[in-house]
Structures are given as structure tokens and as C-alpha cells.
Amino acid sequence: MVDVSKKIKDLSTEIYTDIIQDKKPTLSMPLRSLSNVTYDEKEKYFKLDNKFKHRTLTASTVKTFAQTLKMMSFSKELVETNDIATKRETYYVSKNWEDARFKEQTESDTVMDDVEAMFMVNREQLGFIPEEKGGDVAGKLIVIDTDPETNKEIKIDCTKFGSGAYSVPTSVEHLKFETDAKFILAIETSGMFQRLVKHTYWKKANCILVSMGGVPTRACRRFIRRLSDDKKLPVYVFTDGDPYGYLNIYRTLKVGSGNAAHINEYFCVPNAVFIGITPKDIIDYKLPTHPLKEIDIKRIKDGMKNDPFVQHHKQWQKALSEMAQLKRRAEQQALAKHGLNFVISDYLPDKMKDSKTWLP
């Protein structure tokens, strides 16, 4: 377990020593972008390269430098008192930091990300939690959690939520699992998740359903990763047939992101495969479509040119090229053209049976 408090103390001591010795203290952190990651073929996720940015204390950086130190101090307080703060709460706490306070939350979020990268830990270890929920789960799974008051284990049966679902907590490291399911199905939209829950697809397919709700949160990704690793379960991902579903949702779940490359090792799901809507599906199933927007076309071009994951997989280059040629995109819900439950009766069973239709 990383001793975050000690890391903060050690760096603070270095900064203090530099100042006492009339040296300019410097904070260093890895550059968080796709330009500073490599797709590791063996580990199957994005790994950091060696580009760093440095923040030296000067007249022009004094405010940001001070804000970084205040963020470190606040984190140390949270860790040592076993407390937590959301990003929004942290922004408002900063209003007490006088000249070091943040004007906008975007500034606060950026400095928080800098501190996270600086110590090479995730923000939850620093005491900071996201505002958004972690994702919803239904199906053949018992989650073993801990009662915060008694410290006794609690068994939560994900088949017993009726028309609802179990919500993934912001921290999942302490969870344990019991299941005899055959696979995990991660679903982009809550609407499609609700349809599969309504008709107990998880019972028919003997699986665990996870609603990602768009780009999955870190908690959601970590939950899927831990469950998959612990129970040796394959992970299938079902998204819309568009560049966002491919390069933001699926790619982030499978190999991580450039912005969080320092922790991708823990928050990616390397064994995930894509069974969502492909350009070939659009044609084969004669799906209703929408024209690609300008932002979609830009995302395809950026992916082909700059994304190490796409560059490594010819199947994804082919799929993106086909979509660019079609100039069309399709949503999961477009399958309803063939009947509201066509996705359950035909589409998913067909996909699961034919691995040639999957993308890596």
C-alpha cells in the first residue's frame, strides 16, 4: 500500500530545503497526453514514455506553485483523517486559501490531476473522489462489501434488485466477489442496460451486466478489471457504432488514456473485446443511421494519425476507414428497427457465437 502521507512529507521537505538554501524548487510530473504513451503489446495497455513537465517556482508560476502545495497539504489532511472530498468540495475549500484560491473548478481539477501524476497514484488514494457514480451492475454476481460501522462483511446479491441495479462505489479495492457467470457484458448506454435488465438477459446468457453510462468512470473500469481478474471472466463491450464509442469509451476501458497514463495499469481491462455496432453491422442489419458530424470525422482522423492503439490494430484502422467511407454512424438503439428485443433474441447471441465479428 502506497504511503501517500509520507510521499507528500518527503517532497515538501525537499522543497523547504531548496528554499532555505536559496535554490528554486521544482515540481516534476509526467506529461499526460497520447504523445507521451506507448501501446505495450505484451501488457496490452498504454504505458508512459519519458516526457515530463516541470514547474519551477518563479514570479510567473508562484500562484500555481502555491496552489499545488495547498492541494498536497489538503490531500495529506484527508489521508491522515481517513476522510474524502469530491472535486467540487475541494474547489470550494480552496476559497479559504486566500491568494492561492481557484477562480474556476477547471483550475482546481487540473492541479489535482498534476498532484496525482506527480506522486504516480490515483486520486482516490489522495482522498479525492469523483462526483459521478461508478456504474450499475445486474446479474449473476454477489458483491462482498464491508459495513462501515461494524466492519463486518455484507453480501450484496446483484440478482435481487428487481428493476434496479447495484451501484459501483467510488472505491472498489476492498470488494470481493462470488459468481458462476460466464462473462461480463459492459454496455455503453443506460437505456440498453435497462432493456437487458428488464428482460433478464443476464439469466438467459448467464452473465454480469455493467452499465458504463458513456465513458466509464475510473471506479467502473477498476470494478470490471478486478472482477475479471479475480474470477477469470472475459469482458465483452457493447457500444454505439460511432467514433466516440470506439475511441473514447471502448479504447479508454481497454487500454486507458493518455491523460491518466500513470495509472492505466490499474484502470484498464486488457482482455476486453468489442462486440458493439460496427460499420459491417450497419450494412448487414440495414440499420437506421445518422450522418457523421464534423467532430466525428475529426476524431477518426486523429485516431488514425495519433492513437497508438489504433495504429497497432489493423482491424480498428479498417473499421474506422469503413465508417469514414460510409459517412454514417449508428446507435445501439437502432437495432429496435427489427423489434424492441431483437438485441436479445438475435443480435447479441449472433455476436457471441461468431468471434470473427469481434474487434480487438
NUPA-214909 format. One record per residue (C-alpha): residue in three letters; x, y, z; residue number from 0. Coordinates in steps of 0.25 Angstrom, whole numbers, always signed. Each point is the difference from the previous one (the first is absolute). Layout:
@res = ALA, c1 = X, c2 = Y, c3 = Z, n = NUM
...
This chain:
@res = MET, c1 = +0, c2 = +0, c3 = +0, n = 0
@res = VAL, c1 = +6, c2 = +14, c3 = -4, n = 1
@res = ASP, c1 = +2, c2 = +9, c3 = +12, n = 2
@res = VAL, c1 = -5, c2 = +13, c3 = -6, n = 3
@res = SER, c1 = +2, c2 = +8, c3 = +12, n = 4
@res = LYS, c1 = +15, c2 = -4, c3 = +0, n = 5
@res = LYS, c1 = +1, c2 = +3, c3 = -15, n = 6
@res = ILE, c1 = -6, c2 = +14, c3 = +3, n = 7
@res = LYS, c1 = +9, c2 = +3, c3 = +12, n = 8
@res = ASP, c1 = +13, c2 = -5, c3 = -7, n = 9
@res = LEU, c1 = -3, c2 = +10, c3 = -12, n = 10
@res = SER, c1 = -4, c2 = +11, c3 = +9, n = 11
@res = THR, c1 = +13, c2 = -2, c3 = +7, n = 12
@res = GLU, c1 = +8, c2 = +1, c3 = -13, n = 13
@res = ILE, c1 = -7, c2 = +13, c3 = -4, n = 14
@res = TYR, c1 = +3, c2 = +6, c3 = +14, n = 15
@res = THR, c1 = +14, c2 = -4, c3 = +0, n = 16
@res = ASP, c1 = +2, c2 = +7, c3 = -14, n = 17
@res = ILE, c1 = -6, c2 = +13, c3 = +4, n = 18
@res = ILE, c1 = +8, c2 = +0, c3 = +13, n = 19
@res = GLN, c1 = +13, c2 = -2, c3 = -9, n = 20
@res = ASP, c1 = -5, c2 = +11, c3 = -9, n = 21
@res = LYS, c1 = -3, c2 = -10, c3 = -12, n = 22
@res = LYS, c1 = -12, c2 = +1, c3 = -8, n = 23
@res = PRO, c1 = -9, c2 = -12, c3 = +3, n = 24
@res = THR, c1 = -6, c2 = -8, c3 = -12, n = 25
@res = LEU, c1 = -11, c2 = -10, c3 = -1, n = 26
@res = SER, c1 = +0, c2 = -10, c3 = -11, n = 27
@res = MET, c1 = -11, c2 = -8, c3 = -5, n = 28
@res = PRO, c1 = -2, c2 = -9, c3 = -13, n = 29
@res = LEU, c1 = -6, c2 = +6, c3 = -12, n = 30
@res = ARG, c1 = -14, c2 = -5, c3 = -1, n = 31
@res = SER, c1 = -4, c2 = -2, c3 = -14, n = 32
@res = LEU, c1 = +0, c2 = -10, c3 = -12, n = 33
@res = SER, c1 = +13, c2 = +6, c3 = -4, n = 34
@res = ASN, c1 = +7, c2 = -6, c3 = +12, n = 35
@res = VAL, c1 = -6, c2 = -14, c3 = +0, n = 36
@res = THR, c1 = +4, c2 = -13, c3 = -7, n = 37
@res = TYR, c1 = -9, c2 = -12, c3 = -2, n = 38
@res = ASP, c1 = +6, c2 = -11, c3 = +7, n = 39
@res = GLU, c1 = -3, c2 = -13, c3 = -9, n = 40
@res = LYS, c1 = +4, c2 = -9, c3 = +11, n = 41
@res = GLU, c1 = -8, c2 = +6, c3 = +12, n = 42
@res = LYS, c1 = -11, c2 = +6, c3 = -10, n = 43
@res = TYR, c1 = -1, c2 = +14, c3 = +6, n = 44
@res = PHE, c1 = +5, c2 = +14, c3 = -2, n = 45
@res = LYS, c1 = +13, c2 = +2, c3 = +8, n = 46
@res = LEU, c1 = +7, c2 = +13, c3 = +3, n = 47
@res = ASP, c1 = +12, c2 = +5, c3 = -8, n = 48
@res = ASN, c1 = +11, c2 = +9, c3 = +6, n = 49
@res = LYS, c1 = -6, c2 = +14, c3 = -3, n = 50
@res = PHE, c1 = -1, c2 = +8, c3 = +12, n = 51
@res = LYS, c1 = -5, c2 = +14, c3 = +3, n = 52
@res = HIS, c1 = +7, c2 = +9, c3 = +11, n = 53
@res = ARG, c1 = -6, c2 = +11, c3 = +9, n = 54
@res = THR, c1 = +11, c2 = +8, c3 = +6, n = 55
@res = LEU, c1 = -3, c2 = +11, c3 = +10, n = 56
@res = THR, c1 = +1, c2 = +13, c3 = -7, n = 57
@res = ALA, c1 = -7, c2 = +13, c3 = +0, n = 58
@res = SER, c1 = -9, c2 = -5, c3 = -11, n = 59
@res = THR, c1 = -3, c2 = -13, c3 = +6, n = 60
@res = VAL, c1 = -1, c2 = +4, c3 = +14, n = 61
@res = LYS, c1 = -16, c2 = -1, c3 = +1, n = 62
@res = THR, c1 = +0, c2 = -14, c3 = -7, n = 63
@res = PHE, c1 = +11, c2 = -5, c3 = +9, n = 64
@res = ALA, c1 = -7, c2 = +5, c3 = +12, n = 65
@res = GLN, c1 = -13, c2 = -7, c3 = -4, n = 66
@res = THR, c1 = +8, c2 = -13, c3 = -3, n = 67
@res = LEU, c1 = +5, c2 = +0, c3 = +14, n = 68
@res = LYS, c1 = -13, c2 = +4, c3 = +7, n = 69
@res = MET, c1 = -6, c2 = -12, c3 = -8, n = 70
@res = MET, c1 = +11, c2 = -9, c3 = +5, n = 71
@res = SER, c1 = -3, c2 = +5, c3 = +15, n = 72
@res = PHE, c1 = -15, c2 = -2, c3 = -2, n = 73
@res = SER, c1 = +2, c2 = -14, c3 = -5, n = 74
@res = LYS, c1 = +10, c2 = -3, c3 = +12, n = 75
@res = GLU, c1 = -11, c2 = +4, c3 = +9, n = 76
@res = LEU, c1 = -11, c2 = -8, c3 = -6, n = 77
@res = VAL, c1 = +9, c2 = -13, c3 = +0, n = 78
@res = GLU, c1 = +4, c2 = +2, c3 = +14, n = 79
@res = THR, c1 = -14, c2 = +2, c3 = +5, n = 80
@res = ASN, c1 = -5, c2 = -11, c3 = -9, n = 81
@res = ASP, c1 = -10, c2 = +10, c3 = -7, n = 82
@res = ILE, c1 = -4, c2 = +3, c3 = -14, n = 83
@res = ALA, c1 = -3, c2 = +12, c3 = -9, n = 84
@res = THR, c1 = -7, c2 = +1, c3 = -13, n = 85
@res = LYS, c1 = +6, c2 = +8, c3 = -11, n = 86
@res = ARG, c1 = -11, c2 = +11, c3 = +2, n = 87
@res = GLU, c1 = +3, c2 = +0, c3 = +15, n = 88
@res = THR, c1 = +14, c2 = +2, c3 = -2, n = 89
@res = TYR, c1 = -2, c2 = +12, c3 = -9, n = 90
@res = TYR, c1 = -9, c2 = +6, c3 = +11, n = 91
@res = VAL, c1 = +11, c2 = -3, c3 = +11, n = 92
@res = SER, c1 = +10, c2 = +8, c3 = -8, n = 93
@res = LYS, c1 = -8, c2 = +12, c3 = +2, n = 94
@res = ASN, c1 = +7, c2 = +1, c3 = +14, n = 95
@res = TRP, c1 = +13, c2 = +0, c3 = -7, n = 96
@res = GLU, c1 = +1, c2 = +15, c3 = -1, n = 97
@res = ASP, c1 = +8, c2 = +3, c3 = -13, n = 98
@res = ALA, c1 = +2, c2 = -14, c3 = -3, n = 99
@res = ARG, c1 = -15, c2 = -3, c3 = -2, n = 100
@res = PHE, c1 = -5, c2 = -5, c3 = -13, n = 101
@res = LYS, c1 = -9, c2 = +9, c3 = -9, n = 102
@res = GLU, c1 = -6, c2 = -11, c3 = -7, n = 103
@res = GLN, c1 = -2, c2 = -15, c3 = +3, n = 104
@res = THR, c1 = +8, c2 = -4, c3 = -13, n = 105
@res = GLU, c1 = +12, c2 = +7, c3 = +6, n = 106
@res = SER, c1 = -2, c2 = -9, c3 = +13, n = 107
@res = ASP, c1 = -2, c2 = -13, c3 = -8, n = 108
@res = THR, c1 = +13, c2 = +3, c3 = -8, n = 109
@res = VAL, c1 = +8, c2 = +2, c3 = +12, n = 110
@res = MET, c1 = -6, c2 = -13, c3 = +7, n = 111
@res = ASP, c1 = +4, c2 = -8, c3 = -13, n = 112
@res = ASP, c1 = +14, c2 = +6, c3 = +1, n = 113
@res = VAL, c1 = +2, c2 = -4, c3 = +14, n = 114
@res = GLU, c1 = -6, c2 = -14, c3 = -3, n = 115
@res = ALA, c1 = +10, c2 = -2, c3 = -12, n = 116
@res = MET, c1 = +12, c2 = +6, c3 = +9, n = 117
@res = PHE, c1 = -2, c2 = -11, c3 = +10, n = 118
@res = MET, c1 = -4, c2 = -11, c3 = -10, n = 119
@res = VAL, c1 = -12, c2 = -4, c3 = +8, n = 120
@res = ASN, c1 = -15, c2 = +1, c3 = -3, n = 121
@res = ARG, c1 = -8, c2 = +12, c3 = +6, n = 122
@res = GLU, c1 = -8, c2 = -9, c3 = +9, n = 123
@res = GLN, c1 = +13, c2 = -3, c3 = +7, n = 124
@res = LEU, c1 = +2, c2 = +15, c3 = +2, n = 125
@res = GLY, c1 = -14, c2 = +0, c3 = +6, n = 126
@res = PHE, c1 = -7, c2 = +7, c3 = -12, n = 127
@res = ILE, c1 = -12, c2 = -7, c3 = -6, n = 128
@res = PRO, c1 = -8, c2 = +3, c3 = -13, n = 129
@res = GLU, c1 = -14, c2 = +6, c3 = +0, n = 130
@res = GLU, c1 = -5, c2 = -11, c3 = -9, n = 131
@res = LYS, c1 = -5, c2 = -14, c3 = +4, n = 132
@res = GLY, c1 = +8, c2 = -12, c3 = -4, n = 133
@res = GLY, c1 = -10, c2 = -7, c3 = -9, n = 134
@res = ASP, c1 = -11, c2 = -10, c3 = +2, n = 135
@res = VAL, c1 = +0, c2 = -15, c3 = +1, n = 136
@res = ALA, c1 = -10, c2 = -11, c3 = -1, n = 137
@res = GLY, c1 = +1, c2 = -15, c3 = -2, n = 138
@res = LYS, c1 = +7, c2 = -13, c3 = +6, n = 139
@res = LEU, c1 = +9, c2 = +7, c3 = +10, n = 140
@res = ILE, c1 = +1, c2 = +1, c3 = +15, n = 141
@res = VAL, c1 = +8, c2 = +12, c3 = +4, n = 142
@res = ILE, c1 = +6, c2 = -1, c3 = +14, n = 143
@res = ASP, c1 = +2, c2 = +14, c3 = +7, n = 144
@res = THR, c1 = +2, c2 = +4, c3 = +14, n = 145
@res = ASP, c1 = -9, c2 = +7, c3 = +10, n = 146
@res = PRO, c1 = +6, c2 = +14, c3 = +3, n = 147
@res = GLU, c1 = -5, c2 = -1, c3 = +14, n = 148
@res = THR, c1 = +3, c2 = -14, c3 = +4, n = 149
@res = ASN, c1 = +11, c2 = -4, c3 = -10, n = 150
@res = LYS, c1 = -8, c2 = -13, c3 = -2, n = 151
@res = GLU, c1 = -1, c2 = -6, c3 = -14, n = 152
@res = ILE, c1 = -13, c2 = +3, c3 = -8, n = 153
@res = LYS, c1 = -5, c2 = -8, c3 = -12, n = 154
@res = ILE, c1 = -7, c2 = +7, c3 = -11, n = 155
@res = ASP, c1 = -7, c2 = -9, c3 = -10, n = 156
@res = CYS, c1 = -1, c2 = +8, c3 = -13, n = 157
@res = THR, c1 = -12, c2 = -9, c3 = -5, n = 158
@res = LYS, c1 = -8, c2 = +6, c3 = +12, n = 159
@res = PHE, c1 = -2, c2 = +14, c3 = -5, n = 160
@res = GLY, c1 = -13, c2 = -2, c3 = -7, n = 161
@res = SER, c1 = -1, c2 = +10, c3 = -11, n = 162
@res = GLY, c1 = +12, c2 = +8, c3 = +6, n = 163
@res = ALA, c1 = +15, c2 = -3, c3 = +1, n = 164
@res = TYR, c1 = +12, c2 = +0, c3 = +9, n = 165
@res = SER, c1 = +8, c2 = +13, c3 = -1, n = 166
@res = VAL, c1 = +15, c2 = -2, c3 = +0, n = 167
@res = PRO, c1 = +6, c2 = +8, c3 = +11, n = 168
@res = THR, c1 = +11, c2 = +11, c3 = -2, n = 169
@res = SER, c1 = +11, c2 = -10, c3 = +6, n = 170
@res = VAL, c1 = -1, c2 = -14, c3 = -3, n = 171
@res = GLU, c1 = +14, c2 = -6, c3 = +5, n = 172
@res = HIS, c1 = -6, c2 = -6, c3 = +12, n = 173
@res = LEU, c1 = -11, c2 = -7, c3 = -7, n = 174
@res = LYS, c1 = -1, c2 = -16, c3 = -2, n = 175
@res = PHE, c1 = -8, c2 = -8, c3 = -10, n = 176
@res = GLU, c1 = -8, c2 = -13, c3 = -1, n = 177
@res = THR, c1 = -6, c2 = -4, c3 = -14, n = 178
@res = ASP, c1 = -2, c2 = -11, c3 = -9, n = 179
@res = ALA, c1 = -2, c2 = +9, c3 = -12, n = 180
@res = LYS, c1 = +7, c2 = -3, c3 = -13, n = 181
@res = PHE, c1 = +3, c2 = +14, c3 = -4, n = 182
@res = ILE, c1 = -1, c2 = +15, c3 = +2, n = 183
@res = LEU, c1 = -8, c2 = +9, c3 = -10, n = 184
@res = ALA, c1 = +3, c2 = +15, c3 = +1, n = 185
@res = ILE, c1 = -10, c2 = +9, c3 = -6, n = 186
@res = GLU, c1 = +1, c2 = +14, c3 = -5, n = 187
@res = THR, c1 = -14, c2 = +5, c3 = +3, n = 188
@res = SER, c1 = -9, c2 = -1, c3 = +12, n = 189
@res = GLY, c1 = -12, c2 = -1, c3 = -9, n = 190
@res = MET, c1 = +6, c2 = -13, c3 = -6, n = 191
@res = PHE, c1 = +4, c2 = -5, c3 = +13, n = 192
@res = GLN, c1 = -14, c2 = +2, c3 = +5, n = 193
@res = ARG, c1 = -6, c2 = -8, c3 = -11, n = 194
@res = LEU, c1 = +9, c2 = -12, c3 = +3, n = 195
@res = VAL, c1 = -3, c2 = +1, c3 = +15, n = 196
@res = LYS, c1 = -15, c2 = +1, c3 = -3, n = 197
@res = HIS, c1 = +0, c2 = -13, c3 = -8, n = 198
@res = THR, c1 = +11, c2 = -7, c3 = +9, n = 199
@res = TYR, c1 = +10, c2 = -2, c3 = -11, n = 200
@res = TRP, c1 = +10, c2 = -3, c3 = +11, n = 201
@res = LYS, c1 = -8, c2 = -12, c3 = +3, n = 202
@res = LYS, c1 = -1, c2 = -5, c3 = -14, n = 203
@res = ALA, c1 = +15, c2 = +2, c3 = -3, n = 204
@res = ASN, c1 = +5, c2 = -3, c3 = +14, n = 205
@res = CYS, c1 = +8, c2 = +13, c3 = +1, n = 206
@res = ILE, c1 = +2, c2 = +13, c3 = +7, n = 207
@res = LEU, c1 = -5, c2 = +13, c3 = -6, n = 208
@res = VAL, c1 = +7, c2 = +13, c3 = +3, n = 209
@res = SER, c1 = -5, c2 = +14, c3 = -5, n = 210
@res = MET, c1 = +11, c2 = +9, c3 = -3, n = 211
@res = GLY, c1 = -8, c2 = +12, c3 = -2, n = 212
@res = GLY, c1 = +9, c2 = +6, c3 = -11, n = 213
@res = VAL, c1 = +15, c2 = +0, c3 = +2, n = 214
@res = PRO, c1 = +1, c2 = -9, c3 = +13, n = 215
@res = THR, c1 = +5, c2 = +7, c3 = +13, n = 216
@res = ARG, c1 = +13, c2 = -5, c3 = +6, n = 217
@res = ALA, c1 = -8, c2 = -7, c3 = +10, n = 218
@res = CYS, c1 = -8, c2 = -7, c3 = -10, n = 219
@res = ARG, c1 = +12, c2 = -4, c3 = -8, n = 220
@res = ARG, c1 = +7, c2 = -5, c3 = +13, n = 221
@res = PHE, c1 = -12, c2 = -8, c3 = +4, n = 222
@res = ILE, c1 = -1, c2 = -7, c3 = -14, n = 223
@res = ARG, c1 = +15, c2 = -3, c3 = +1, n = 224
@res = ARG, c1 = +1, c2 = -5, c3 = +14, n = 225
@res = LEU, c1 = -13, c2 = -9, c3 = -3, n = 226
@res = SER, c1 = +6, c2 = -5, c3 = -13, n = 227
@res = ASP, c1 = +14, c2 = -3, c3 = +6, n = 228
@res = ASP, c1 = -6, c2 = -6, c3 = +13, n = 229
@res = LYS, c1 = -10, c2 = -9, c3 = -7, n = 230
@res = LYS, c1 = +8, c2 = -2, c3 = -13, n = 231
@res = LEU, c1 = -12, c2 = +5, c3 = -8, n = 232
@res = PRO, c1 = +0, c2 = +5, c3 = -14, n = 233
@res = VAL, c1 = -5, c2 = +14, c3 = -3, n = 234
@res = TYR, c1 = -8, c2 = +4, c3 = -12, n = 235
@res = VAL, c1 = -3, c2 = +15, c3 = -3, n = 236
@res = PHE, c1 = -13, c2 = +4, c3 = -7, n = 237
@res = THR, c1 = +0, c2 = +15, c3 = -4, n = 238
@res = ASP, c1 = -6, c2 = +8, c3 = -11, n = 239
@res = GLY, c1 = +6, c2 = +0, c3 = -14, n = 240
@res = ASP, c1 = +7, c2 = +13, c3 = +0, n = 241
@res = PRO, c1 = +14, c2 = +6, c3 = +2, n = 242
@res = TYR, c1 = -3, c2 = +4, c3 = +14, n = 243
@res = GLY, c1 = -5, c2 = -14, c3 = +4, n = 244
@res = TYR, c1 = +13, c2 = -6, c3 = -6, n = 245
@res = LEU, c1 = +11, c2 = +10, c3 = +3, n = 246
@res = ASN, c1 = -5, c2 = +6, c3 = +13, n = 247
@res = ILE, c1 = -9, c2 = -10, c3 = +7, n = 248
@res = TYR, c1 = +6, c2 = -14, c3 = -5, n = 249
@res = ARG, c1 = +14, c2 = +5, c3 = -1, n = 250
@res = THR, c1 = +0, c2 = +6, c3 = +14, n = 251
@res = LEU, c1 = -5, c2 = -12, c3 = +6, n = 252
@res = LYS, c1 = +9, c2 = -10, c3 = -7, n = 253
@res = VAL, c1 = +14, c2 = +7, c3 = +0, n = 254
@res = GLY, c1 = -2, c2 = +13, c3 = +8, n = 255
@res = SER, c1 = +2, c2 = +14, c3 = -4, n = 256
@res = GLY, c1 = +12, c2 = +10, c3 = -2, n = 257
@res = ASN, c1 = -5, c2 = +9, c3 = +11, n = 258
@res = ALA, c1 = +0, c2 = -11, c3 = +10, n = 259
@res = ALA, c1 = +12, c2 = -8, c3 = -5, n = 260
@res = HIS, c1 = +7, c2 = +0, c3 = +13, n = 261
@res = ILE, c1 = -11, c2 = -9, c3 = +6, n = 262
@res = ASN, c1 = -5, c2 = -7, c3 = -13, n = 263
@res = GLU, c1 = +6, c2 = -13, c3 = +6, n = 264
@res = TYR, c1 = -11, c2 = -1, c3 = +10, n = 265
@res = PHE, c1 = -12, c2 = +6, c3 = -7, n = 266
@res = CYS, c1 = +0, c2 = -7, c3 = -14, n = 267
@res = VAL, c1 = -6, c2 = -13, c3 = -4, n = 268
@res = PRO, c1 = +10, c2 = -6, c3 = -10, n = 269
@res = ASN, c1 = -8, c2 = -13, c3 = -2, n = 270
@res = ALA, c1 = -12, c2 = +8, c3 = -5, n = 271
@res = VAL, c1 = -5, c2 = -2, c3 = -14, n = 272
@res = PHE, c1 = -10, c2 = +8, c3 = -8, n = 273
@res = ILE, c1 = -14, c2 = -6, c3 = -4, n = 274
@res = GLY, c1 = -7, c2 = +13, c3 = -3, n = 275
@res = ILE, c1 = -5, c2 = +6, c3 = -12, n = 276
@res = THR, c1 = +10, c2 = +0, c3 = -12, n = 277
@res = PRO, c1 = -1, c2 = +6, c3 = -14, n = 278
@res = LYS, c1 = -2, c2 = -14, c3 = -5, n = 279
@res = ASP, c1 = -12, c2 = -1, c3 = +10, n = 280
@res = ILE, c1 = -6, c2 = +12, c3 = -6, n = 281
@res = ILE, c1 = +0, c2 = -6, c3 = -14, n = 282
@res = ASP, c1 = -4, c2 = -14, c3 = +4, n = 283
@res = TYR, c1 = -11, c2 = +4, c3 = +9, n = 284
@res = LYS, c1 = -5, c2 = +11, c3 = -8, n = 285
@res = LEU, c1 = +1, c2 = +9, c3 = +12, n = 286
@res = PRO, c1 = -6, c2 = +14, c3 = +0, n = 287
@res = THR, c1 = +12, c2 = +10, c3 = +1, n = 288
@res = HIS, c1 = +4, c2 = +15, c3 = +2, n = 289
@res = PRO, c1 = +10, c2 = +7, c3 = -8, n = 290
@res = LEU, c1 = +14, c2 = +2, c3 = +6, n = 291
@res = LYS, c1 = +1, c2 = +13, c3 = +7, n = 292
@res = GLU, c1 = +13, c2 = +9, c3 = -3, n = 293
@res = ILE, c1 = +5, c2 = -4, c3 = +14, n = 294
@res = ASP, c1 = -2, c2 = -15, c3 = -4, n = 295
@res = ILE, c1 = +8, c2 = +2, c3 = -12, n = 296
@res = LYS, c1 = +11, c2 = +7, c3 = +8, n = 297
@res = ARG, c1 = +0, c2 = -11, c3 = +10, n = 298
@res = ILE, c1 = +2, c2 = -10, c3 = -11, n = 299
@res = LYS, c1 = +12, c2 = +7, c3 = -6, n = 300
@res = ASP, c1 = +6, c2 = +3, c3 = +14, n = 301
@res = GLY, c1 = -1, c2 = -15, c3 = +4, n = 302
@res = MET, c1 = +6, c2 = -5, c3 = -13, n = 303
@res = LYS, c1 = +11, c2 = +10, c3 = +1, n = 304
@res = ASN, c1 = +3, c2 = +1, c3 = +15, n = 305
@res = ASP, c1 = -6, c2 = -11, c3 = +7, n = 306
@res = PRO, c1 = +11, c2 = -11, c3 = +3, n = 307
@res = PHE, c1 = -12, c2 = -10, c3 = +3, n = 308
@res = VAL, c1 = -6, c2 = +2, c3 = -14, n = 309
@res = GLN, c1 = +14, c2 = +0, c3 = -6, n = 310
@res = HIS, c1 = +3, c2 = -14, c3 = +6, n = 311
@res = HIS, c1 = -13, c2 = -6, c3 = -5, n = 312
@res = LYS, c1 = -3, c2 = -1, c3 = -15, n = 313
@res = GLN, c1 = -14, c2 = -5, c3 = +4, n = 314
@res = TRP, c1 = -3, c2 = +13, c3 = +6, n = 315
@res = GLN, c1 = +6, c2 = +8, c3 = -11, n = 316
@res = LYS, c1 = -9, c2 = -8, c3 = -10, n = 317
@res = ALA, c1 = -12, c2 = +3, c3 = +8, n = 318
@res = LEU, c1 = +3, c2 = +15, c3 = +1, n = 319
@res = SER, c1 = +3, c2 = +1, c3 = -14, n = 320
@res = GLU, c1 = -13, c2 = -7, c3 = -4, n = 321
@res = MET, c1 = -8, c2 = +9, c3 = +9, n = 322
@res = ALA, c1 = +7, c2 = +12, c3 = -6, n = 323
@res = GLN, c1 = -4, c2 = -5, c3 = -14, n = 324
@res = LEU, c1 = -15, c2 = -3, c3 = +4, n = 325
@res = LYS, c1 = +0, c2 = +14, c3 = +7, n = 326
@res = ARG, c1 = -11, c2 = -6, c3 = +9, n = 327
@res = ARG, c1 = -1, c2 = -4, c3 = +15, n = 328
@res = ALA, c1 = -10, c2 = -9, c3 = +7, n = 329
@res = GLU, c1 = -5, c2 = -1, c3 = +14, n = 330
@res = GLN, c1 = -2, c2 = -12, c3 = +8, n = 331
@res = GLN, c1 = -15, c2 = +3, c3 = +0, n = 332
@res = ALA, c1 = +0, c2 = -1, c3 = -15, n = 333
@res = LEU, c1 = -2, c2 = -15, c3 = +2, n = 334
@res = ALA, c1 = -14, c2 = +3, c3 = +4, n = 335
@res = LYS, c1 = -4, c2 = +2, c3 = -14, n = 336
@res = HIS, c1 = -1, c2 = -16, c3 = -1, n = 337
@res = GLY, c1 = -8, c2 = +0, c3 = +13, n = 338
@res = LEU, c1 = +3, c2 = +5, c3 = +14, n = 339
@res = ASN, c1 = +6, c2 = -13, c3 = +5, n = 340
@res = PHE, c1 = +8, c2 = -3, c3 = -13, n = 341
@res = VAL, c1 = +12, c2 = +3, c3 = +8, n = 342
@res = ILE, c1 = -3, c2 = -11, c3 = +10, n = 343
@res = SER, c1 = -6, c2 = -10, c3 = -10, n = 344
@res = ASP, c1 = +10, c2 = +1, c3 = -11, n = 345
@res = TYR, c1 = +11, c2 = +11, c3 = +0, n = 346
@res = LEU, c1 = +7, c2 = -4, c3 = +13, n = 347
@res = PRO, c1 = -1, c2 = -15, c3 = -2, n = 348
@res = ASP, c1 = +5, c2 = +1, c3 = -14, n = 349
@res = LYS, c1 = +12, c2 = +9, c3 = +4, n = 350
@res = MET, c1 = +4, c2 = -9, c3 = +12, n = 351
@res = LYS, c1 = +0, c2 = -12, c3 = -10, n = 352
@res = ASP, c1 = +9, c2 = +6, c3 = -10, n = 353
@res = SER, c1 = +13, c2 = +5, c3 = +5, n = 354
@res = LYS, c1 = +3, c2 = +4, c3 = -15, n = 355
@res = THR, c1 = -9, c2 = +12, c3 = +3, n = 356
@res = TRP, c1 = +8, c2 = +5, c3 = +12, n = 357
@res = LEU, c1 = +10, c2 = +11, c3 = +0, n = 358
@res = PRO, c1 = +12, c2 = -1, c3 = +9, n = 359
